């Protein structure tokens, strides 16, 4: 195969860009299957992942480890994605810099509008498809790394 051929360019596992060195992503979803699928898709794109099943565990992980991004199911039992992210910002967790990107994930299209209004950086619809995920990752990589939590794009 010649370099630059269309088969090489459109390989589903070839990232469009190189992930940042510190690109560890936390996936928060109460559905194990959804979590496994999203983590697998992220790993094929060169990202390191960690997953938890609810907002309380997410807050504990964010208190202990630094994440480049958090992909969080908006609708979960206990505290939902909106409340989890609100608490993350209020707690000003030491391992989560202002540049931590936040992506709301949901099967509800209406939630995408609400996610943007609530300060999420992006929205990823369920079911998750590779092309949608690639578009969200490209958006996250373009975000200004020094932005403040109150100055979301």
JONORJO-V395059 format. One record per residue. RES is the residue in one letter. PSI is psi in whole degrees, -180 to 180 (* if undefined). Layout:
RES_PSI / RES_PSI
This chain:
X_135 / X_142 / X_139 / X_-1 / X_158 / X_-32 / X_-37 / X_-40 / X_-36 / X_19 / X_128 / X_-21 / X_-4 / X_120 / X_148 / X_-24 / X_166 / X_130 / X_148 / X_154 / X_-35 / X_27 / X_67 / X_131 / X_132 / X_126 / X_126 / X_113 / X_133 / X_-12 / X_113 / X_-40 / X_-47 / X_-41 / X_-45 / X_-42 / X_-49 / X_-44 / X_-42 / X_-44 / X_-39 / X_-41 / X_-37 / X_-17 / X_8 / X_8 / X_147 / X_140 / X_159 / X_142 / X_147 / X_164 / X_-2 / X_172 / X_-35 / X_-44 / X_-34 / X_-45 / X_-39 / X_-44 / X_-42 / X_-23 / X_-27 / X_-27 / X_155 / X_134 / X_139 / X_-35 / X_157 / X_122 / X_114 / X_131 / X_130 / X_-33 / X_104 / X_156 / X_161 / X_-119 / X_131 / X_-179 / X_-39 / X_-48 / X_-39 / X_-47 / X_-37 / X_-44 / X_-38 / X_-46 / X_-40 / X_-38 / X_-17 / X_59 / X_132 / X_-31 / X_-7 / X_98 / X_166 / X_-25 / X_3 / X_121 / X_143 / X_127 / X_123 / X_138 / X_129 / X_157 / X_-11 / X_120 / X_-36 / X_-32 / X_-24 / X_-39 / X_-44 / X_-39 / X_-44 / X_-41 / X_-31 / X_5 / X_12 / X_149 / X_-27 / X_170 / X_137 / X_117 / X_151 / X_145 / X_151 / X_127 / X_148 / X_-42 / X_-36 / X_-42 / X_-43 / X_-40 / X_-41 / X_-43 / X_-39 / X_-42 / X_-47 / X_-37 / X_-23 / X_-14 / X_143 / X_120 / X_-19 / X_10 / X_156 / X_162 / X_-31 / X_-9 / X_47 / X_148 / X_*
